[in-house]
């Protein structure tokens, strides 16, 4: 019985429930909308990976869609946290330029995109410019964590500090364990796109809690 991609489907279903819950109960502020988009991208990747591994749809178009999805996550995360901290300027839209480069570049080398392995837990991909892509991918994440850490440390209101903690811990409990696992499990490095998105289920959970609690009433109290 083929169970490849089963974990992806499970996570996608839970993240979809998160999104539905947020759409019904959360306040529709700009920060919340951007975070809903982030959770939506995490859901989208898991759903695409399920089709790639379980349904066997390993056409380069599906691989490109998976890469397109996760490519947008780091700059969107950085853009959102800058907006949340009230530092957003018009030039911050350039945060998305590296992502735009890869989004345009990979269709030009579509025949070089490939799935090299599928398992119940993860998928492995082959794509050009891997080291450059990794640099682009992690720099915005590091930037996001630094900004959240500063916001958490500088916040004086107890309720706001507790709120920021959900946001910050979502990143910490996703990426720090990922770094530690990578030191002891070589497969994590070679399947990092897939496995990191699995760990990002933790991020989706914390962001969901944050969004549901992030209300203007709280800021006025």
C-alpha positions in Angstrom: 0.0 0.0 0.0 1.4 3.4 -1.0 1.6 5.8 1.9 4.1 8.2 0.4 2.9 11.7 1.1 0.4 10.6 3.8 2.0 12.9 6.4 1.8 15.8 4.0 -2.0 15.2 3.6 -2.5 14.9 7.4 -0.7 18.2 8.0 -2.5 19.9 5.1 -5.9 18.9 6.5 -5.0 20.3 10.0 -3.6 23.5 8.5 -6.8 23.9 6.4 -8.8 23.6 9.6 -6.6 26.3 11.1 -7.3 28.6 8.1 -11.1 28.0 8.3 -11.0 28.7 12.1 -9.1 31.9 11.5 -11.4 33.1 8.7 -14.4 32.6 11.0 -13.1 34.0 14.3 -10.1 36.2 13.8 -10.1 39.9 13.3 -9.2 40.9 9.7 -6.3 43.3 10.4 -3.5 43.6 7.8 -1.1 41.6 10.0 -3.6 38.8 10.5 -4.3 38.7 6.7 -0.6 38.4 5.9 -0.3 35.6 8.5 -3.3 33.8 7.0 -1.5 34.0 3.7 1.6 32.4 5.4 -0.4 29.5 6.8 -2.1 29.2 3.4 1.3 28.8 1.7 2.3 26.1 4.3 -1.0 24.3 3.6 -0.5 24.7 -0.2 3.0 23.1 -0.1 1.8 20.1 1.9 -1.1 19.6 -0.4 1.1 19.8 -3.5 3.6 17.4 -2.0 0.8 14.9 -1.3 -0.1 15.0 -5.0 3.5 14.6 -6.0 4.3 11.7 -3.8 0.9 9.9 -3.3 -0.6 10.6 -6.6 2.7 10.3 -8.5 2.2 13.7 -10.2 6.0 14.3 -10.6 5.7 16.5 -13.6 8.1 19.4 -13.5 5.1 21.8 -13.3 4.1 20.4 -9.9 7.7 20.6 -8.7 7.8 24.2 -9.8 4.5 24.9 -8.0 6.0 23.4 -4.8 9.1 25.6 -5.1 7.0 28.6 -6.0 5.0 28.1 -2.8 7.9 27.7 -0.4 10.0 30.5 -2.1 7.4 33.1 -1.1 7.4 32.0 2.6 10.6 33.7 3.9 10.1 37.1 2.3 6.4 37.1 3.3 7.4 36.3 6.9 9.9 39.1 7.0 7.5 41.6 5.4 4.8 40.6 7.8 6.9 41.1 10.9 8.1 44.5 9.7 4.5 45.5 9.1 3.5 44.2 12.6 6.2 46.2 14.3 5.1 49.4 12.5 8.3 49.8 10.6 7.0 49.1 7.1 8.1 51.5 4.4 7.4 51.5 0.7 10.9 50.2 -0.1 10.3 47.0 1.9 8.5 45.5 -1.1 12.0 44.9 -2.5 12.3 42.1 0.0 10.4 40.0 -2.6 13.0 40.6 -5.4 15.1 37.5 -4.7 12.0 35.4 -4.6 10.9 37.0 -7.9 14.2 36.0 -9.4 13.8 32.3 -8.6 10.1 32.4 -9.6 11.1 33.7 -13.1 14.3 31.6 -13.4 13.0 28.1 -12.6 10.5 28.0 -15.5 13.5 28.7 -17.8 15.2 25.5 -16.5 12.1 23.4 -16.0 13.6 20.3 -17.4 16.2 20.3 -14.6 13.6 20.1 -11.8 13.1 16.6 -10.5 11.8 14.6 -7.6 14.6 12.3 -6.5 12.8 10.5 -3.6 9.4 10.3 -2.0 8.6 8.7 1.4 5.8 8.8 3.9 7.4 11.7 5.7 9.3 13.7 3.0 10.2 14.3 -0.6 13.6 15.2 -2.1 14.0 17.6 -5.0 16.7 18.4 -7.5 16.9 22.0 -8.7 19.6 24.4 -10.0 21.3 27.1 -7.9 20.7 25.2 -4.6 23.4 27.0 -2.5 22.2 30.4 -3.7 18.6 29.5 -3.1 19.4 28.3 0.5 21.2 31.7 1.2 18.1 33.6 0.0 15.8 31.3 1.9 17.4 31.5 5.3 18.5 35.2 5.5 14.9 36.5 5.7 14.0 33.9 8.3 17.0 35.0 10.5 16.0 38.6 10.0 12.4 37.8 11.1 13.6 36.0 14.2 15.9 38.9 15.1 13.1 41.5 14.8 10.7 39.4 16.8 13.3 38.9 19.5 13.8 42.6 19.8 10.1 43.3 19.8 9.5 40.7 22.5 12.4 42.1 24.6 11.3 45.7 24.3 7.5 45.2 24.8 6.4 46.5 28.2 2.7 45.7 28.1 2.2 42.2 29.6 -0.6 41.3 27.3 1.2 42.4 24.2 4.4 40.7 25.4 2.5 37.4 25.8 1.0 37.9 22.3 4.5 38.5 20.7 5.7 35.4 22.5 3.4 33.2 20.4 4.7 34.8 17.2 8.4 34.5 18.2 8.1 31.0 19.7 6.6 29.8 16.5 9.8 30.6 14.6 12.1 29.5 17.5 10.4 26.1 17.9 10.4 25.5 14.2 13.8 26.5 13.0 16.1 25.8 16.1 15.0 22.1 16.3 15.5 22.0 12.5 19.1 23.2 12.9 19.7 20.6 15.7 18.2 17.7 13.7 20.3 18.7 10.7 23.5 18.2 12.8 22.6 14.5 13.5 20.5 13.4 10.5 22.1 14.0 7.1 18.8 13.3 5.4 17.4 16.4 6.9 19.9 18.5 4.9 19.1 16.7 1.6 15.4 16.9 2.1 15.3 20.2 3.9 12.6 21.9 1.9 10.1 19.1 2.7 11.2 18.3 6.3 11.4 22.0 7.3 7.8 22.5 6.0 6.8 19.6 8.2 8.4 21.3 11.2 6.6 24.5 10.1 3.4 22.8 11.3 4.6 24.1 14.7 4.9 27.6 13.2 1.4 27.3 11.7 0.0 26.3 15.1 1.6 29.3 16.9 0.6 31.7 14.2 -3.0 30.5 14.4 -3.0 31.2 18.2 -1.4 34.6 17.6 -3.9 35.6 14.9 -6.9 34.5 17.0 -5.6 36.6 19.9 -4.4 39.5 17.9 -7.3 41.9 18.2 -7.5 45.7 18.3 -9.4 45.5 21.7 -6.3 44.0 23.2 -4.2 46.9 22.0 -6.6 49.4 23.5 -6.7 47.8 27.0 
